[in-house]
Amino acid sequence: MALLPFPVVGPTYVNRSLPVSAQVTRNFYIDLSPQGNEPASLQPFPGLKPFATTGSGKNRGMGVLNGALYTITGTTLYSVTSLGVSTSIGTINGTGRCVLESDGTNLVITTGSTKPYTYDGSTLTLGTDVDLANSSTVTYNNRRVIYDGNDADVIFADLDSPLDVNSLNVTIAESEPDDMRGVLAHNGQVYAFGESSIEPYYNTGSGNPPYSVVTNSVEQLGLHAVHSLASNKDFVYFLGSDLVPYRISGLSVQPIGNPAIGQAIRNYPTSADAFGVTFRFDSLSFYLLSFKSGNETWLFNEQSGLWTNLSSGTDGSQHLISDYQFIYNKHIVADRKNGNIYEMDFDTFTDNGDVIQRQRDTLSIDGGTFGAPGNVVFMDRLELKIETGASLIDAEAQIIMQFSDDNGRTWGNENFATIGQQGDYTYKLEWFALGMFTNRMFRFIMTDPIKWVILSANAEVELGYG
Amino acid sequence: MTTAQEIINNSARDAGILADGQALTSGVNSSALHLLNRMIARWRNSDVDLGLPEVLAADTVFIDVADEEAIEVNLTLRLMVRFKRPIPTGLSQAGESAFEELQAKYMIINESGFDPALTQKYLPRKIPRQSTI
């Protein structure tokens, strides 16, 4: 009887038609290593290690000014030192998500419900200039802070003076008669995101404002969720007005969604409350898109171009991450539910002590997977290759295997298997006597607080009379 | 006591077409039940009458445990043939010996009688004692 490989590594891709795909990958990311023994593997998303606590209330955003971390919890702005000591600075009114942007001298804060604030390291100031608006977003480019304004306005603050605005420097993004949603500067270009258009601006160096729209480059596509805007060194990411996630590089706008994620987003009660965060570790860049009303978090891996899910607890709820900063040589994140600040850490296997449930629902396999389309498959043995030897010293970790012969509509018994003792790097993880099927998908669930890496799978199969 | 469905499930597991926690599809289940009834009927023709009528999947089958095992092994073999699975030699032999045991247990031996006339003629007579001089 032949031992044949079948695909176990893959993204989350639950199509409206489950026979097309009902794959789920939760709390893993896909790592492509073409030169490795395993060209693709599922690597565990890091756990959350306590770093600091701030006051009561929900996190509203984080920022960095001159090498120091700042965070807003509830209505209070805090500074957090490299030792995790937090200090209250002052009051930031409102309840919604904030954007914290540094201009090198000030931390500029937009709340969406008040005029912007600045904090210069000693004084917290609420803007009063009549030309300032209750902006939701702020960005910095060429010594100038830029805000989204009322209606279709884009507000260019005075040079090196973020709370002062010359009324001549308030311009209307007029390519489309839509309201302004957000602004973001990236690689020298300023993007003004409206409800149904995106206007890229470039710095002309003179005039009021000293910016002009890049000719013939207005996109007939808007920004749906203001705080889905996020960027890294290569791309600007956002959830488009058509509920599709996009990224921009230069003047090129590229959809990064797929039918499955599109269907998921359309099923949420609302997605206007989505927020996006970018981060990078192990030379991999990620865009995290989290939906409050949808109670779901998606993770886009730039390297593979594939999406997986992140969640907290054991019910697939929205992940805890609210915002991210790389500072103090640590990956620092804020908890969306409270004032906790964590370090994202590969050697931590819980989320602040809570279970991380990792899950992989594979593609359906059938006779065609093994070179005989239409044949039934008798499976006498299933071998799942994982990184073994990772059990805790006092207990062998367990993994649950279930299978579904109806494309994920119903699932069979939970079959527990141990993964060997700590240090047993040659342990074989196997299940036997798995019966006959026409098509089958497998589910693997892991909750033990250890390093889980899924590599590949082999099956001892016999192809039979169909 | 067990049901016909339990016998089918055990045989299907042994034949490698059913895993723990899995249910047979209705088509495979009907086919297995048909094979079971056909096997029992055929055994009846070979003088192995288990006293079972044609059973439904949910029917309780009143037979002893040894007979149950013989049925399961032989149904396993039939399922493997049905699904064109290679049959291990040991399993084949186990099926044969289980059937032979059933034959030995259930074989009907008719009473035999002797013709009285033959009895009179050929039965040894009492030999008169020889007189002695």
Interface residues (C-beta under 8 A of the other chain):
Chain A: V376 F378 M379 D380 F403 D405 G412 N413 N415 A433 L434 G435 M436 E462 G464 Y465
Chain B: A12 R13 G16 I17 L18 A19 D20 G21 Q22 V28 R82 F83 K84 R85 P86
